[in-house]
Amino acid sequence: MTPGTPTPLALTCDGALAGHVTVPGDKSISHRALMLGALAVGETTVEGLLEGEDVLATAAAMRAMGAEIRRDDNGVWHIHGVGVGGLLQPRAALDMGNSGTSTRLLMGLVASAPITATFIGDASLSGRPMGRVIAPLSAMGATFAATPGAGGRQCLPLTMTGACPAVALDYRLPVASAQVKSAVLLAGLNTPGETTVIEPIATRDHSERMLAGFGATLRREASPEGRRITIVGEAELRPQAIIVPGDPSSAAFPLVAALLVPGSHVTVANVGINPTRAGLIAVLQAMGGDITLANRREVGGEPVADLVVRASPLTGIDVPPENAAAMIDEYPILFVAAALAEGRTVMRGIEELRVKESDRIATMASGLAAAGVRVEELPDGLIVTGSGGALVAGGATVAARLDHRIAMSFAVLGLVARAPIVIDDGRPIATSFPGFVAMFRSLGARAEA
Ligand code: S3P
């Protein structure tokens, strides 16, 4: 995020939202496209790459480790990779900004390369736990010097040295985390032998899909302990032409806004609906949301659809905790949907939200309460008692705490508030959704700074 003064933001609207919009490319897929393109020999092209700050941090890091990456005038990205095993020693610290995904996945890549790298980030990222990747990558032979953080956490700034050759590993994920899974699989790319990750709870599988697409040998098997994913090391990756679908986590904002603002009718086109990501849609439908998945198709190895959404009265439900991994980034906006539902929405089993860009349970609970919403914070979740469709009070300034999804969630709540909800700083939105405000304006909302 550009340093400087905070930029407050408030969205309001006078009537229904209407229109046909698209959202930027998927953030998870964009990171992975740059990383794998940077390891393939030859030219990989990427269309629809998310040009948000998080992804640009990944691009800068891959350039610093030797890849050639450029964007042409048509918005297509061209990557000339260094080959698996070919990463160069970066000359300066890698600045990851706000991006946990960049940090943890790149730590995986560095872990099996004969290089030393230092990772730094903003205040939010520097408080997030890195021990979850340090543990398996240490077992593979990498060495780390991390900064001690709150509660015994290992944090950025962090310097690590890869092991070459690294030692193959069989690793059972102690937390449901696609970032940890991906870090180990990416480390396995340049490791002799077979590296296996076992995930008791399925998390987003973009790494697996894309590794296979780039020609790595990867096996996915069901086992009594969960999904076993094995990568055969010392792989050679073949360059690809990648098309990135729209990000379902970004689509969640116009989707919920259209459900909540009376009379709205919105289409969000070209949205990824990978089952490991699409949990929110089923939950909103179970709450009574009128959402149709039109024009289902496959784009670049990922399922995609157009979401056709009409404003709907919602009813609170108990959200099954086993759905959490498939909608982990969507809870802040689900809390907003719950704020307008009839009755209680109970969301538990989501303690992982406490270690995202902010503590998303605490940050949302305090902002919702300030906006007049009834909430009960639990150690592992939140219970929201909704207004039954009535506008919430609003008239508050809420803290985004360097967290893009918190800022966007409260911006949407402002559309159904009697008095404006001001987000103290809208700048973090640029990490994942440049064009957020412009998109809402095109649907009929007003943005005030
Ligand atoms: C991501 C995985 C998730 C998610 C994050 C992106 C990824 O994190 O919250 O926004 O691209 O792998 P965890 O794997 O830590 O749950």
Boltz pocket constraint, residues with backbone or C-beta under 6 A from the ligand:
constraints:
  - pocket:
      binder: B
      contacts: [[A, 27], [A, 28], [A, 29], [A, 101], [A, 176], [A, 177], [A, 178], [A, 179], [A, 180], [A, 182], [A, 203], [A, 204], [A, 328], [A, 329], [A, 352]]
      max_distance: 6.0
